[in-house]
Amino acid sequence: MTWRWEYDPSEEYVAGGAPPAFIAEVEKKADELIRAAEALYLDGTRYEGVGPKSETVDVPGGMFVFLIVPRFQCGYVLQVTWI
């Protein structure tokens, strides 16, 4: 299993109507966060500690809420807010 990120519950629900340039910034930052999680949780499937809390991440043009779930080796974009 490899680390990945996805929109939860779907891209349309979370980011529908957002400008493409803003979505590109969100996805670029989500890629960075997943690379960092992969380095921090070397074998996420065996992780037994308390999972990290969701965090608000600033990007040009707005922000988004991101949650990392080490046991699933996945990150989730839960909400986006653009200005």
C-alpha positions as CSV (number, residue, x, y, z in Angstrom):
1,M,0.0,0.0,0.0
2,T,1.3,3.4,-0.8
3,W,0.4,6.8,0.7
4,R,-2.2,8.8,-1.1
5,W,-4.6,11.6,-0.5
6,E,-8.2,12.1,-1.7
7,Y,-11.2,14.4,-1.3
8,D,-13.7,13.2,1.3
9,P,-16.5,12.5,0.4
10,S,-15.8,13.6,-3.2
11,E,-14.0,16.3,-5.1
12,E,-17.3,17.8,-6.3
13,Y,-18.7,18.0,-2.8
14,V,-15.6,19.4,-1.2
15,A,-14.3,21.7,-4.0
16,G,-17.1,22.1,-6.5
17,G,-17.1,25.6,-8.0
18,A,-13.6,26.5,-6.7
19,P,-11.3,28.2,-9.3
20,P,-9.0,25.8,-11.0
21,A,-5.9,27.8,-10.0
22,F,-6.9,27.5,-6.4
23,I,-7.6,23.8,-6.7
24,A,-4.1,23.4,-8.2
25,E,-2.6,25.0,-5.1
26,V,-4.6,22.8,-2.8
27,E,-3.5,19.6,-4.6
28,K,0.1,20.8,-4.7
29,K,0.1,21.3,-0.9
30,A,-1.8,18.0,-0.3
31,D,1.0,16.2,-2.2
32,E,3.6,17.8,0.0
33,L,1.7,16.9,3.2
34,I,1.4,13.3,2.1
35,R,5.2,13.1,1.3
36,A,5.8,14.4,4.9
37,A,3.4,11.9,6.4
38,E,5.0,9.1,4.5
39,A,8.4,10.1,6.0
40,L,7.0,10.5,9.5
41,Y,4.9,7.3,9.6
42,L,7.3,4.8,7.9
43,D,4.8,1.9,8.2
44,G,1.5,3.6,8.7
45,T,-0.5,0.4,8.7
46,R,1.1,-0.6,12.0
47,Y,0.6,2.8,13.6
48,E,-1.1,2.3,17.0
49,G,-1.0,5.8,18.5
50,V,-3.6,8.5,18.6
51,G,-4.1,9.8,15.1
52,P,-3.2,13.4,14.3
53,K,-6.0,16.0,14.4
54,S,-7.2,17.7,11.2
55,E,-5.4,20.9,10.4
56,T,-6.2,24.0,8.5
57,V,-3.6,24.7,5.8
58,D,-3.2,28.1,4.1
59,V,-2.6,28.3,0.4
60,P,-2.7,31.2,-2.0
61,G,-6.3,32.3,-2.4
62,G,-7.7,30.5,0.6
63,M,-7.3,27.5,2.9
64,F,-8.3,23.9,3.3
65,V,-8.8,21.3,6.1
66,F,-6.6,18.2,5.9
67,L,-6.7,15.0,7.9
68,I,-4.0,12.3,7.9
69,V,-5.0,8.8,8.9
70,P,-1.8,6.8,9.3
71,R,-3.4,3.3,9.5
72,F,-5.0,3.9,6.1
73,Q,-1.8,5.6,4.7
74,C,-4.1,8.3,3.4
75,G,-4.8,12.0,3.8
76,Y,-8.2,13.6,3.3
77,V,-9.1,17.1,2.0
78,L,-12.3,17.7,4.0
79,Q,-13.1,21.3,3.2
80,V,-11.8,24.1,1.0
81,T,-12.4,27.8,1.4
82,W,-11.3,30.2,-1.2
83,I,-11.5,34.0,-1.1
